[in-house]
Amino acid sequence: MAPAMEAGLVELRKQMPVGVGAQGSGGGVNRLVLLTDGITEKEKKCLEQTDNAARLGIPITALGIGKDWNDKLMQEIGQRSGGEADYIASPDRIRTHFARTVQQMQAVALQRASLRVRPALGIDVRSIYRAHPLISRLNAGRVGERDLDAALGEIERGHGQTLIVEFVVPSRPAGSYRVAQVEVEYDVPQQGMARQQAGLDVLLTYAHDPSTVPPPNPHVMNLVEKV
């Protein structure tokens, strides 16, 4: 499976202008579709190719077939590359899954999106989850001593992504405090724009009297329960 993934990436790389991948946007949308039962003795090699795809900004759609498909490996390939994984229950559904993949590519508004969380002093990040469109725990890599980076992959027009970041915060006197700075970096393929950035401060209000604190947002709490 790993050699096939490598060969696919080689072909996709041929279509990408010089400087595209980790360095910029070439105005197109690339996707590697992997149709397999996921049974292999070289899972490490497969994950190495997955990481290569992620560095190039090429999500992998991992489609599993067969009764004994390796769902754990396929899910990791999809997640680590910024793509997705799914199971095809019968051969007559293959065409449907491929058509859906093409439709998703046509709807892509942002590529190579990534999240960086810069926690304030005394604050730790325990985990980062994607709650929409598909629930998954993101692999966040440490940058420096405190910052964390997580790949978000492609973002479709009209859909977006919903993320949940779990912070560990200390006790503090009443008042409003900055918990972290959050930055998102992304490419806009249709406009040939690379490494655009947007950011915001995450603020937390401490209060001694619970009655002065607004109730939790029901929509947010529903997402928290799902992850």
C-alpha positions as CSV (number, residue, x, y, z in Angstrom):
1,M,0.0,0.0,0.0
2,A,2.8,2.4,0.8
3,P,4.4,2.1,-2.7
4,A,1.0,2.9,-4.2
5,M,0.7,6.0,-2.0
6,E,4.2,7.1,-2.9
7,A,3.5,6.7,-6.6
8,G,0.2,8.6,-6.3
9,L,2.0,11.5,-4.6
10,V,4.7,11.5,-7.3
11,E,2.0,12.0,-10.0
12,L,0.2,14.7,-8.0
13,R,3.5,16.5,-7.4
14,K,4.1,16.7,-11.2
15,Q,1.0,18.8,-11.5
16,M,1.9,21.2,-8.8
17,P,3.9,24.3,-9.7
18,V,7.3,24.9,-8.1
19,G,6.9,26.3,-4.6
20,V,3.5,24.7,-4.0
21,G,2.9,22.4,-1.1
22,A,4.2,23.6,2.3
23,Q,5.3,26.9,0.6
24,G,2.3,28.1,-1.2
25,S,-0.8,27.7,-3.3
26,G,-0.9,26.8,-7.0
27,G,-4.6,27.7,-7.6
28,G,-5.7,24.0,-7.8
29,V,-7.2,21.4,-5.4
30,N,-5.3,18.1,-5.0
31,R,-6.6,15.0,-3.4
32,L,-5.2,11.4,-3.1
33,V,-8.0,8.8,-3.1
34,L,-6.9,5.5,-1.5
35,L,-9.1,2.5,-2.1
36,T,-7.9,-0.5,-0.1
37,D,-8.7,-3.0,2.7
38,G,-5.8,-1.4,4.6
39,I,-4.2,-4.7,5.3
40,T,-0.4,-4.2,5.2
41,E,2.7,-5.3,7.1
42,K,4.2,-1.9,6.6
43,E,1.9,0.5,8.4
44,K,4.8,2.7,9.4
45,K,5.7,3.2,5.8
46,C,2.1,4.1,5.0
47,L,2.1,6.7,7.8
48,E,5.4,8.1,6.5
49,Q,3.7,8.7,3.1
50,T,0.7,10.1,4.9
51,D,3.0,12.7,6.6
52,N,4.5,13.5,3.2
53,A,1.1,14.1,1.8
54,A,0.3,16.4,4.7
55,R,3.5,18.4,4.2
56,L,2.5,18.9,0.5
57,G,-1.0,19.9,1.5
58,I,-2.6,16.9,-0.2
59,P,-5.4,15.4,1.9
60,I,-6.0,11.7,1.5
61,T,-9.5,10.2,1.2
62,A,-9.0,6.7,2.5
63,L,-11.8,4.4,1.4
64,G,-12.0,1.0,3.1
65,I,-13.3,-2.1,1.4
66,G,-13.7,-5.8,2.5
67,K,-14.9,-7.4,5.7
68,D,-11.5,-7.2,7.5
69,W,-10.6,-3.6,6.6
70,N,-8.0,-1.9,8.9
71,D,-10.2,0.9,10.2
72,K,-7.6,2.1,12.7
73,L,-5.0,2.6,10.0
74,M,-7.4,4.1,7.5
75,Q,-8.7,6.6,10.1
76,E,-5.2,7.7,11.0
77,I,-4.3,8.1,7.4
78,G,-7.3,10.3,6.8
79,Q,-6.8,12.4,10.0
80,R,-3.1,12.9,9.7
81,S,-3.3,14.0,6.1
82,G,-6.1,16.5,6.8
83,G,-8.5,14.2,4.8
84,E,-11.0,11.6,5.9
85,A,-11.7,7.9,6.0
86,D,-14.9,6.0,5.2
87,Y,-16.0,2.4,4.6
88,I,-17.6,1.2,1.4
89,A,-20.0,-1.6,2.3
90,S,-20.5,-2.9,-1.3
91,P,-18.8,-2.5,-4.7
92,D,-21.8,-0.7,-6.2
93,R,-21.2,2.2,-3.8
94,I,-17.6,2.9,-5.0
95,R,-18.9,5.2,-7.8
96,T,-21.0,7.2,-5.2
97,H,-18.0,7.7,-2.9
98,F,-15.8,8.8,-5.8
99,A,-18.4,11.3,-7.0
100,R,-18.8,12.7,-3.5
101,T,-15.0,13.2,-3.3
102,V,-15.1,15.2,-6.5
103,Q,-17.9,17.3,-5.2
104,Q,-16.0,18.0,-2.0
105,M,-13.0,19.1,-4.1
106,Q,-15.1,21.5,-6.1
107,A,-16.5,23.0,-2.9
108,V,-13.0,23.7,-1.3
109,A,-12.6,27.4,-0.4
110,L,-9.4,27.2,1.7
111,Q,-6.5,24.8,1.6
112,R,-3.7,23.8,3.9
113,A,-5.4,25.4,6.8
114,S,-3.6,25.0,10.2
115,L,-4.3,26.1,13.7
116,R,-1.8,27.5,16.1
117,V,-2.6,27.9,19.8
118,R,-0.4,30.1,21.9
119,P,-1.4,29.6,25.6
120,A,-0.7,32.3,28.1
121,L,1.7,31.7,30.9
122,G,0.3,29.2,33.4
123,I,-2.2,27.8,30.9
124,D,-1.9,24.4,29.3
125,V,-3.7,22.8,26.3
126,R,-4.9,19.3,27.0
127,S,-6.5,18.4,23.6
128,I,-7.9,19.8,20.4
129,Y,-10.9,18.3,18.7
130,R,-12.7,18.9,15.5
131,A,-16.5,18.7,16.3
132,H,-17.8,19.6,12.8
133,P,-18.1,18.3,10.1
134,L,-16.6,15.1,11.4
135,I,-15.7,14.4,15.0
136,S,-12.1,13.6,15.5
137,R,-9.2,14.4,17.8
138,L,-6.6,16.4,16.1
139,N,-2.9,15.5,16.3
140,A,-1.4,18.7,17.7
141,G,2.4,19.1,17.5
142,R,4.4,21.1,19.9
143,V,6.1,24.2,18.5
144,G,8.7,25.6,20.9
145,E,8.1,25.2,24.6
146,R,4.4,26.1,24.7
147,D,2.7,26.6,21.3
148,L,0.7,23.8,19.6
149,D,0.0,23.4,15.8
150,A,-2.8,21.3,14.3
151,A,-3.5,20.7,10.6
152,L,-7.1,21.5,9.6
153,G,-6.7,20.5,5.9
154,E,-9.3,21.8,3.5
155,I,-12.3,23.9,4.4
156,E,-15.3,23.7,2.2
157,R,-17.4,26.7,1.1
158,G,-20.4,27.2,3.3
159,H,-19.5,24.5,5.8
160,G,-16.4,25.5,7.8
161,Q,-15.1,23.6,10.8
162,T,-15.9,23.7,14.5
163,L,-13.1,23.2,16.9
164,I,-13.0,22.5,20.6
165,V,-9.8,23.4,22.5
166,E,-9.5,22.0,26.0
167,F,-7.5,24.3,28.3
168,V,-6.2,23.6,31.8
169,V,-6.4,26.9,33.8
170,P,-5.3,27.8,37.3
171,S,-7.4,29.5,40.0
172,R,-7.3,33.3,39.8
173,P,-9.0,36.4,41.3
174,A,-12.2,37.6,39.7
175,G,-11.6,39.4,36.5
176,S,-11.1,38.8,32.7
177,Y,-7.9,37.1,31.6
178,R,-6.5,36.2,28.2
179,V,-6.2,32.4,28.1
180,A,-4.5,32.1,24.7
181,Q,-4.0,33.6,21.2
182,V,-5.3,31.5,18.4
183,E,-4.1,31.9,14.8
184,V,-5.3,30.2,11.6
185,E,-3.1,30.1,8.5
186,Y,-4.6,29.1,5.1
187,D,-4.3,29.3,1.3
188,V,-7.1,30.5,-1.0
189,P,-6.5,28.4,-4.2
190,Q,-9.1,30.2,-6.4
191,Q,-7.2,33.5,-5.9
192,G,-3.7,32.1,-5.7
193,M,-3.3,33.5,-2.2
194,A,-0.9,31.7,0.1
195,R,-0.3,31.7,3.8
196,Q,-3.1,34.1,4.8
197,Q,-3.6,34.6,8.5
198,A,-6.4,35.4,10.9
199,G,-6.3,35.4,14.7
200,L,-8.1,36.3,17.9
201,D,-7.6,36.3,21.7
202,V,-9.4,33.8,23.9
203,L,-10.7,35.5,27.0
204,L,-11.9,33.9,30.2
205,T,-13.9,35.7,33.0
206,Y,-13.4,34.5,36.6
207,A,-16.2,35.3,39.1
208,H,-16.6,34.6,42.8
209,D,-20.4,34.6,42.6
210,P,-21.7,31.8,40.3
211,S,-25.0,33.6,40.0
212,T,-23.3,36.4,38.0
213,V,-22.0,33.9,35.4
214,P,-24.2,33.4,32.3
215,P,-25.3,29.8,31.7
216,P,-23.2,27.7,29.3
217,N,-24.1,27.9,25.6
218,P,-26.3,24.9,24.9
219,H,-24.9,24.4,21.4
220,V,-21.3,24.4,22.7
221,M,-22.2,22.0,25.5
222,N,-23.8,19.7,23.0
223,L,-20.6,19.6,21.0
224,V,-18.5,19.0,24.2
225,E,-20.7,16.0,25.1
226,K,-20.1,14.5,21.6
227,V,-16.3,14.6,21.8
